[in-house]
Amino acid sequence: ALWTRLLKKIIGNSKHEATAATIGYEDDNATIIELNHMCAGPQYTNENSNAQVAIGTNDVYKSVLVVNFVTQELGGKITRPPGPLPVTKTNVATFIDPDGWEIVLILQWRFPLRR
């Protein structure tokens, strides 16, 4: 739903190893996300965990237009329309992806580099 692609997948071969997947975008300078599934231990679901992914965007309002289109095609829903947070005034939006996980879009701040 976020147009990421699978960059690498490592599958554990015993019940004590983890399976890991690295996802990212076509841009070599983009941030990547590594997802891990521990084979031993509890089965995590969106009911028994508090997983949340925050993704920076230059324009939360434009990003939500795309999310709205994608959720209509693949499922999910927008749970917090774009707008400023009460205290920090940072623009955010929240949606549930087709698998039921919460994703937050947040205005990406660009700080000038010190020289």
Biotite code that builds the C-alpha atoms (Angstrom):
import biotite.structure as struc

atoms = struc.array([
    struc.Atom([0.000, 0.000, 0.000], chain_id="A", res_id=1, res_name="ALA", atom_name="CA", element="C"),
    struc.Atom([2.999, 2.319, 0.528], chain_id="A", res_id=2, res_name="LEU", atom_name="CA", element="C"),
    struc.Atom([4.693, 1.346, -2.757], chain_id="A", res_id=3, res_name="TRP", atom_name="CA", element="C"),
    struc.Atom([7.713, -0.089, -1.020], chain_id="A", res_id=4, res_name="THR", atom_name="CA", element="C"),
    struc.Atom([9.543, -3.028, -2.532], chain_id="A", res_id=5, res_name="ARG", atom_name="CA", element="C"),
    struc.Atom([11.133, -6.036, -0.910], chain_id="A", res_id=6, res_name="LEU", atom_name="CA", element="C"),
    struc.Atom([14.886, -5.420, -0.859], chain_id="A", res_id=7, res_name="LEU", atom_name="CA", element="C"),
    struc.Atom([16.028, -8.474, 1.091], chain_id="A", res_id=8, res_name="LYS", atom_name="CA", element="C"),
    struc.Atom([14.430, -11.429, 2.862], chain_id="A", res_id=9, res_name="LYS", atom_name="CA", element="C"),
    struc.Atom([16.168, -13.827, 5.232], chain_id="A", res_id=10, res_name="ILE", atom_name="CA", element="C"),
    struc.Atom([14.195, -16.879, 6.290], chain_id="A", res_id=11, res_name="ILE", atom_name="CA", element="C"),
    struc.Atom([15.216, -18.693, 9.471], chain_id="A", res_id=12, res_name="GLY", atom_name="CA", element="C"),
    struc.Atom([15.469, -22.472, 9.252], chain_id="A", res_id=13, res_name="ASN", atom_name="CA", element="C"),
    struc.Atom([14.590, -23.480, 12.807], chain_id="A", res_id=14, res_name="SER", atom_name="CA", element="C"),
    struc.Atom([12.004, -22.480, 15.377], chain_id="A", res_id=15, res_name="LYS", atom_name="CA", element="C"),
    struc.Atom([14.606, -20.378, 17.237], chain_id="A", res_id=16, res_name="HIS", atom_name="CA", element="C"),
    struc.Atom([15.627, -18.178, 14.307], chain_id="A", res_id=17, res_name="GLU", atom_name="CA", element="C"),
    struc.Atom([14.001, -15.033, 13.021], chain_id="A", res_id=18, res_name="ALA", atom_name="CA", element="C"),
    struc.Atom([12.678, -14.223, 9.596], chain_id="A", res_id=19, res_name="THR", atom_name="CA", element="C"),
    struc.Atom([13.629, -10.727, 8.464], chain_id="A", res_id=20, res_name="ALA", atom_name="CA", element="C"),
    struc.Atom([12.504, -8.619, 5.538], chain_id="A", res_id=21, res_name="ALA", atom_name="CA", element="C"),
    struc.Atom([13.913, -5.277, 4.470], chain_id="A", res_id=22, res_name="THR", atom_name="CA", element="C"),
    struc.Atom([11.607, -2.964, 2.541], chain_id="A", res_id=23, res_name="ILE", atom_name="CA", element="C"),
    struc.Atom([12.245, 0.424, 0.968], chain_id="A", res_id=24, res_name="GLY", atom_name="CA", element="C"),
    struc.Atom([11.806, 2.606, -2.073], chain_id="A", res_id=25, res_name="TYR", atom_name="CA", element="C"),
    struc.Atom([13.558, 2.751, -5.449], chain_id="A", res_id=26, res_name="GLU", atom_name="CA", element="C"),
    struc.Atom([15.648, 5.746, -4.354], chain_id="A", res_id=27, res_name="ASP", atom_name="CA", element="C"),
    struc.Atom([19.050, 4.601, -3.048], chain_id="A", res_id=28, res_name="ASP", atom_name="CA", element="C"),
    struc.Atom([19.089, 7.482, -0.539], chain_id="A", res_id=29, res_name="ASN", atom_name="CA", element="C"),
    struc.Atom([15.706, 6.592, 0.975], chain_id="A", res_id=30, res_name="ALA", atom_name="CA", element="C"),
    struc.Atom([15.307, 5.160, 4.438], chain_id="A", res_id=31, res_name="THR", atom_name="CA", element="C"),
    struc.Atom([14.657, 1.444, 4.628], chain_id="A", res_id=32, res_name="ILE", atom_name="CA", element="C"),
    struc.Atom([12.594, -0.469, 7.176], chain_id="A", res_id=33, res_name="ILE", atom_name="CA", element="C"),
    struc.Atom([13.548, -3.879, 8.513], chain_id="A", res_id=34, res_name="GLU", atom_name="CA", element="C"),
    struc.Atom([10.734, -6.088, 9.754], chain_id="A", res_id=35, res_name="LEU", atom_name="CA", element="C"),
    struc.Atom([11.559, -9.052, 11.987], chain_id="A", res_id=36, res_name="ASN", atom_name="CA", element="C"),
    struc.Atom([9.451, -12.029, 12.964], chain_id="A", res_id=37, res_name="HIS", atom_name="CA", element="C"),
    struc.Atom([10.813, -14.033, 15.879], chain_id="A", res_id=38, res_name="MET", atom_name="CA", element="C"),
    struc.Atom([9.929, -17.687, 15.310], chain_id="A", res_id=39, res_name="CYS", atom_name="CA", element="C"),
    struc.Atom([10.005, -18.543, 19.036], chain_id="A", res_id=40, res_name="ALA", atom_name="CA", element="C"),
    struc.Atom([7.649, -16.743, 21.359], chain_id="A", res_id=41, res_name="GLY", atom_name="CA", element="C"),
    struc.Atom([4.164, -15.283, 21.049], chain_id="A", res_id=42, res_name="PRO", atom_name="CA", element="C"),
    struc.Atom([2.357, -14.716, 17.785], chain_id="A", res_id=43, res_name="GLN", atom_name="CA", element="C"),
    struc.Atom([1.989, -10.949, 17.444], chain_id="A", res_id=44, res_name="TYR", atom_name="CA", element="C"),
    struc.Atom([-1.179, -9.509, 15.960], chain_id="A", res_id=45, res_name="THR", atom_name="CA", element="C"),
    struc.Atom([-2.618, -6.029, 15.860], chain_id="A", res_id=46, res_name="ASN", atom_name="CA", element="C"),
    struc.Atom([-4.776, -7.056, 18.859], chain_id="A", res_id=47, res_name="GLU", atom_name="CA", element="C"),
    struc.Atom([-1.871, -7.951, 21.197], chain_id="A", res_id=48, res_name="ASN", atom_name="CA", element="C"),
    struc.Atom([0.804, -5.455, 20.170], chain_id="A", res_id=49, res_name="SER", atom_name="CA", element="C"),
    struc.Atom([1.200, -1.719, 19.837], chain_id="A", res_id=50, res_name="ASN", atom_name="CA", element="C"),
    struc.Atom([3.122, -1.572, 16.581], chain_id="A", res_id=51, res_name="ALA", atom_name="CA", element="C"),
    struc.Atom([2.966, 1.706, 14.754], chain_id="A", res_id=52, res_name="GLN", atom_name="CA", element="C"),
    struc.Atom([5.021, 3.021, 11.864], chain_id="A", res_id=53, res_name="VAL", atom_name="CA", element="C"),
    struc.Atom([5.531, 6.760, 11.341], chain_id="A", res_id=54, res_name="ALA", atom_name="CA", element="C"),
    struc.Atom([6.498, 7.911, 7.853], chain_id="A", res_id=55, res_name="ILE", atom_name="CA", element="C"),
    struc.Atom([7.715, 11.416, 7.043], chain_id="A", res_id=56, res_name="GLY", atom_name="CA", element="C"),
    struc.Atom([6.160, 13.252, 4.124], chain_id="A", res_id=57, res_name="THR", atom_name="CA", element="C"),
    struc.Atom([6.580, 16.733, 2.674], chain_id="A", res_id=58, res_name="ASN", atom_name="CA", element="C"),
    struc.Atom([2.819, 17.295, 2.491], chain_id="A", res_id=59, res_name="ASP", atom_name="CA", element="C"),
    struc.Atom([0.479, 15.305, 4.763], chain_id="A", res_id=60, res_name="VAL", atom_name="CA", element="C"),
    struc.Atom([-2.612, 16.603, 2.953], chain_id="A", res_id=61, res_name="TYR", atom_name="CA", element="C"),
    struc.Atom([-1.437, 15.434, -0.494], chain_id="A", res_id=62, res_name="LYS", atom_name="CA", element="C"),
    struc.Atom([-0.254, 12.103, 0.930], chain_id="A", res_id=63, res_name="SER", atom_name="CA", element="C"),
    struc.Atom([-3.689, 11.432, 2.421], chain_id="A", res_id=64, res_name="VAL", atom_name="CA", element="C"),
    struc.Atom([-5.286, 11.938, -0.996], chain_id="A", res_id=65, res_name="LEU", atom_name="CA", element="C"),
    struc.Atom([-3.144, 9.047, -2.234], chain_id="A", res_id=66, res_name="VAL", atom_name="CA", element="C"),
    struc.Atom([-3.820, 6.966, 0.895], chain_id="A", res_id=67, res_name="VAL", atom_name="CA", element="C"),
    struc.Atom([-7.547, 7.505, 0.390], chain_id="A", res_id=68, res_name="ASN", atom_name="CA", element="C"),
    struc.Atom([-7.302, 6.140, -3.161], chain_id="A", res_id=69, res_name="PHE", atom_name="CA", element="C"),
    struc.Atom([-5.207, 3.152, -2.066], chain_id="A", res_id=70, res_name="VAL", atom_name="CA", element="C"),
    struc.Atom([-7.476, 2.239, 0.854], chain_id="A", res_id=71, res_name="THR", atom_name="CA", element="C"),
    struc.Atom([-10.448, 2.238, -1.512], chain_id="A", res_id=72, res_name="GLN", atom_name="CA", element="C"),
    struc.Atom([-8.587, -0.189, -3.789], chain_id="A", res_id=73, res_name="GLU", atom_name="CA", element="C"),
    struc.Atom([-6.860, -2.427, -1.199], chain_id="A", res_id=74, res_name="LEU", atom_name="CA", element="C"),
    struc.Atom([-8.772, -1.880, 2.049], chain_id="A", res_id=75, res_name="GLY", atom_name="CA", element="C"),
    struc.Atom([-7.997, -0.055, 5.249], chain_id="A", res_id=76, res_name="GLY", atom_name="CA", element="C"),
    struc.Atom([-9.259, 3.338, 6.356], chain_id="A", res_id=77, res_name="LYS", atom_name="CA", element="C"),
    struc.Atom([-8.139, 6.793, 7.394], chain_id="A", res_id=78, res_name="ILE", atom_name="CA", element="C"),
    struc.Atom([-8.592, 7.080, 11.164], chain_id="A", res_id=79, res_name="THR", atom_name="CA", element="C"),
    struc.Atom([-7.290, 10.621, 11.704], chain_id="A", res_id=80, res_name="ARG", atom_name="CA", element="C"),
    struc.Atom([-7.691, 13.095, 8.855], chain_id="A", res_id=81, res_name="PRO", atom_name="CA", element="C"),
    struc.Atom([-4.726, 15.374, 8.147], chain_id="A", res_id=82, res_name="PRO", atom_name="CA", element="C"),
    struc.Atom([-4.291, 18.305, 10.455], chain_id="A", res_id=83, res_name="GLY", atom_name="CA", element="C"),
    struc.Atom([-2.144, 19.789, 13.208], chain_id="A", res_id=84, res_name="PRO", atom_name="CA", element="C"),
    struc.Atom([-1.589, 18.127, 16.575], chain_id="A", res_id=85, res_name="LEU", atom_name="CA", element="C"),
    struc.Atom([-2.986, 20.201, 19.461], chain_id="A", res_id=86, res_name="PRO", atom_name="CA", element="C"),
    struc.Atom([0.289, 21.040, 21.227], chain_id="A", res_id=87, res_name="VAL", atom_name="CA", element="C"),
    struc.Atom([3.074, 20.872, 18.633], chain_id="A", res_id=88, res_name="THR", atom_name="CA", element="C"),
    struc.Atom([0.954, 21.952, 15.635], chain_id="A", res_id=89, res_name="LYS", atom_name="CA", element="C"),
    struc.Atom([2.785, 19.326, 13.532], chain_id="A", res_id=90, res_name="THR", atom_name="CA", element="C"),
    struc.Atom([0.610, 18.077, 10.683], chain_id="A", res_id=91, res_name="ASN", atom_name="CA", element="C"),
    struc.Atom([-0.155, 14.362, 10.926], chain_id="A", res_id=92, res_name="VAL", atom_name="CA", element="C"),
    struc.Atom([-2.655, 11.838, 9.597], chain_id="A", res_id=93, res_name="ALA", atom_name="CA", element="C"),
    struc.Atom([-3.257, 8.253, 10.651], chain_id="A", res_id=94, res_name="THR", atom_name="CA", element="C"),
    struc.Atom([-4.605, 5.304, 8.722], chain_id="A", res_id=95, res_name="PHE", atom_name="CA", element="C"),
    struc.Atom([-5.077, 1.577, 9.118], chain_id="A", res_id=96, res_name="ILE", atom_name="CA", element="C"),
    struc.Atom([-3.471, -0.495, 6.357], chain_id="A", res_id=97, res_name="ASP", atom_name="CA", element="C"),
    struc.Atom([-5.233, -3.460, 4.689], chain_id="A", res_id=98, res_name="PRO", atom_name="CA", element="C"),
    struc.Atom([-3.773, -5.831, 7.323], chain_id="A", res_id=99, res_name="ASP", atom_name="CA", element="C"),
    struc.Atom([-5.062, -3.726, 10.243], chain_id="A", res_id=100, res_name="GLY", atom_name="CA", element="C"),
    struc.Atom([-1.782, -2.054, 11.299], chain_id="A", res_id=101, res_name="TRP", atom_name="CA", element="C"),
    struc.Atom([-1.659, 1.654, 12.152], chain_id="A", res_id=102, res_name="GLU", atom_name="CA", element="C"),
    struc.Atom([0.511, 3.978, 10.068], chain_id="A", res_id=103, res_name="ILE", atom_name="CA", element="C"),
    struc.Atom([1.113, 7.643, 10.878], chain_id="A", res_id=104, res_name="VAL", atom_name="CA", element="C"),
    struc.Atom([2.058, 10.164, 8.211], chain_id="A", res_id=105, res_name="LEU", atom_name="CA", element="C"),
    struc.Atom([3.909, 13.110, 9.712], chain_id="A", res_id=106, res_name="ILE", atom_name="CA", element="C"),
    struc.Atom([5.239, 16.316, 8.226], chain_id="A", res_id=107, res_name="LEU", atom_name="CA", element="C"),
    struc.Atom([8.925, 15.709, 7.617], chain_id="A", res_id=108, res_name="GLN", atom_name="CA", element="C"),
    struc.Atom([11.014, 18.511, 9.056], chain_id="A", res_id=109, res_name="TRP", atom_name="CA", element="C"),
    struc.Atom([14.063, 19.581, 7.096], chain_id="A", res_id=110, res_name="ARG", atom_name="CA", element="C"),
    struc.Atom([16.729, 21.130, 9.291], chain_id="A", res_id=111, res_name="PHE", atom_name="CA", element="C"),
    struc.Atom([19.526, 23.080, 7.599], chain_id="A", res_id=112, res_name="PRO", atom_name="CA", element="C"),
    struc.Atom([22.920, 21.428, 7.783], chain_id="A", res_id=113, res_name="LEU", atom_name="CA", element="C"),
    struc.Atom([25.496, 23.138, 9.967], chain_id="A", res_id=114, res_name="ARG", atom_name="CA", element="C"),
    struc.Atom([28.773, 23.979, 8.328], chain_id="A", res_id=115, res_name="ARG", atom_name="CA", element="C"),
])
